[in-house]
Amino acid sequence: MSRMSTIVEIWEFIRQRKQWWLIPILLFLVSLGALLVLTEGSALAPFIYTLF
């Protein structure tokens, strides 16, 4: 199963079931994941991980 098919399935679920309130939650999770990945090798990593 490719990554794009998973994204398409999530989008279809949101669109068909009218679950629009899920979009901000998904955007927050994606941005948080990107923040963790991008700061993994930097000097900010210890400060980011103390938040969790």
C-alpha positions as CSV (number, residue, x, y, z in Angstrom):
1,M,0.0,0.0,0.0
2,S,1.5,3.3,-1.0
3,R,1.6,6.4,1.1
4,M,-0.5,8.3,-1.4
5,S,-3.3,5.7,-1.3
6,T,-3.5,6.2,2.5
7,I,-3.8,9.9,2.1
8,V,-6.4,9.5,-0.5
9,E,-8.4,7.1,1.7
10,I,-8.3,9.6,4.6
11,W,-9.4,12.4,2.4
12,E,-12.3,10.3,1.0
13,F,-13.4,9.4,4.5
14,I,-13.4,13.0,5.6
15,R,-15.3,14.1,2.5
16,Q,-17.9,11.4,2.4
17,R,-18.7,11.4,6.2
18,K,-18.5,15.2,6.5
19,Q,-16.0,15.0,9.2
20,W,-14.4,18.4,8.5
21,W,-13.4,18.8,12.2
22,L,-10.7,16.2,11.6
23,I,-8.7,18.5,9.2
24,P,-7.2,20.8,11.9
25,I,-6.3,17.7,14.0
26,L,-4.5,16.1,11.1
27,L,-2.7,19.3,10.1
28,F,-1.5,19.7,13.7
29,L,-0.2,16.1,13.8
30,V,1.5,16.5,10.5
31,S,3.2,19.8,11.5
32,L,4.2,18.3,14.8
33,G,5.8,15.3,13.1
34,A,7.6,17.6,10.6
35,L,8.9,19.7,13.5
36,L,10.3,16.6,15.2
37,V,11.9,15.2,12.1
38,L,13.4,18.6,11.1
39,T,14.9,19.3,14.5
40,E,16.2,15.8,15.1
41,G,19.8,16.6,14.3
42,S,20.0,20.2,15.5
43,A,20.8,21.8,18.8
44,L,17.1,22.4,19.4
45,A,16.3,18.7,19.8
46,P,16.8,18.5,23.6
47,F,14.4,21.5,24.1
48,I,11.8,20.0,21.7
49,Y,11.8,16.6,23.4
50,T,11.4,18.1,26.9
51,L,7.9,19.3,25.7
52,F,6.8,15.7,25.6
